[in-house]
């Protein structure tokens, strides 16, 4: 992987160098806040490319974080719903056991010693 990244960086550097060398024309550039009296066209292309890459990476990271957070929120909502259903099921089971226990206690308490037949 490291060799691949090195090769890609070398190719990008070579392309940038070729841009600067192949476009030797000099021109005046107005940068809104200042004016550069003389700049090589290749250097201007290179700066524009670098600025575009940086802005694209920053926007990509921002969009990726938004998508990741929305996916995480959706996943957590599913977990909450699953736990809520599980909690309701446990509560129903506990209520049924409590009702059965109360019924059993009532039937046990209803039998008195003098009610027993000698048979």
C-alpha positions as CSV (number, residue, x, y, z in Angstrom):
1,X,0.0,0.0,0.0
2,X,2.8,2.4,0.9
3,X,4.4,1.8,-2.5
4,X,1.1,2.5,-4.3
5,X,0.7,5.8,-2.4
6,X,4.3,6.8,-3.2
7,X,3.7,6.1,-6.8
8,X,0.5,8.2,-6.8
9,X,2.2,11.1,-5.1
10,X,5.1,10.9,-7.5
11,X,2.7,10.9,-10.5
12,X,0.9,13.9,-9.1
13,X,4.1,15.8,-8.5
14,X,5.3,14.9,-12.0
15,X,2.0,16.2,-13.5
16,X,2.3,19.4,-11.5
17,X,5.8,20.0,-12.6
18,X,4.8,19.3,-16.2
19,X,2.0,21.9,-15.9
20,X,4.4,24.5,-14.7
21,X,7.0,23.8,-17.4
22,X,4.5,23.4,-20.3
23,X,2.7,26.7,-19.5
24,X,5.4,29.4,-19.3
25,X,3.2,32.2,-20.3
26,X,3.0,35.0,-17.7
27,X,-0.1,36.9,-16.9
28,X,-1.6,39.2,-14.3
29,X,-4.0,37.6,-11.8
30,X,-6.6,39.5,-9.8
31,X,-7.3,37.7,-6.5
32,X,-10.1,40.0,-5.3
33,X,-8.1,41.3,-2.4
34,X,-4.8,41.8,-4.2
35,X,-3.4,41.6,-7.6
36,X,-0.4,39.5,-8.6
37,X,1.4,41.5,-11.4
38,X,3.1,38.5,-13.0
39,X,2.4,34.8,-12.5
40,X,3.1,31.8,-14.7
41,X,0.0,30.1,-16.1
42,X,1.3,26.7,-15.0
43,X,1.7,27.8,-11.4
44,X,-1.8,29.3,-11.5
45,X,-3.2,26.0,-12.8
46,X,-1.4,24.2,-10.1
47,X,-2.6,26.4,-7.3
48,X,-6.2,26.2,-8.6
49,X,-5.9,22.4,-8.7
50,X,-4.5,22.2,-5.1
51,X,-7.3,24.6,-3.8
52,X,-9.9,22.5,-5.5
53,X,-8.6,19.3,-4.0
54,X,-8.4,20.8,-0.5
55,X,-12.0,22.2,-0.7
56,X,-13.2,18.8,-2.1
57,X,-11.6,16.9,0.7
58,X,-13.0,19.2,3.4
59,X,-16.5,19.0,1.9
60,X,-16.2,15.2,1.5
61,X,-15.2,14.8,5.2
62,X,-18.1,17.1,6.3
63,X,-20.7,15.1,4.2
64,X,-19.3,11.8,5.4
65,X,-19.6,12.9,9.0
66,X,-23.2,13.9,8.4
67,X,-24.1,10.6,6.8
68,X,-22.2,8.7,9.5
69,X,-24.1,10.5,12.3
70,X,-27.5,10.0,10.6
71,X,-26.7,6.3,10.2
72,X,-25.7,6.1,13.9
73,X,-28.9,7.8,15.0
74,X,-31.0,5.4,13.0
75,X,-29.1,2.4,14.4
76,X,-29.5,3.7,18.0
77,X,-33.3,4.3,17.5
78,X,-33.6,0.7,16.3
79,X,-31.7,-0.4,19.5
80,X,-34.0,1.7,21.7
81,X,-37.1,0.2,20.0
82,X,-35.8,-3.3,20.4
83,X,-35.0,-2.7,24.1
84,X,-38.4,-1.2,24.7
85,X,-40.1,-4.2,23.2
86,X,-37.9,-6.5,25.3
87,X,-38.8,-4.5,28.5
88,X,-42.5,-4.7,27.7
89,X,-42.2,-8.5,27.2
90,X,-40.4,-8.9,30.5
91,X,-43.0,-6.7,32.3
92,X,-45.9,-8.8,30.8
93,X,-44.1,-12.0,32.0
94,X,-43.6,-10.6,35.5
95,X,-47.2,-9.5,35.7
96,X,-48.4,-13.0,34.6
97,X,-46.2,-14.6,37.2
98,X,-47.4,-12.3,39.9
99,X,-51.1,-13.0,38.9
100,X,-50.4,-16.7,39.0
101,X,-48.7,-16.5,42.3
102,X,-51.6,-14.4,43.8
103,X,-54.1,-17.0,42.5
104,X,-52.0,-19.8,43.9
105,X,-51.8,-18.1,47.3
106,X,-55.6,-17.5,47.3
107,X,-56.3,-21.1,46.6
108,X,-53.9,-22.3,49.3
109,X,-55.3,-19.9,51.8
110,X,-58.9,-21.0,51.1
111,X,-58.3,-24.5,52.4
112,X,-58.8,-24.6,56.1
113,X,-57.9,-27.4,58.4
114,X,-61.5,-28.2,59.5
115,X,-62.6,-28.4,55.9
116,X,-60.6,-31.5,55.3
117,X,-62.6,-34.7,55.0
118,X,-61.3,-37.7,56.9
119,X,-61.1,-39.6,53.7
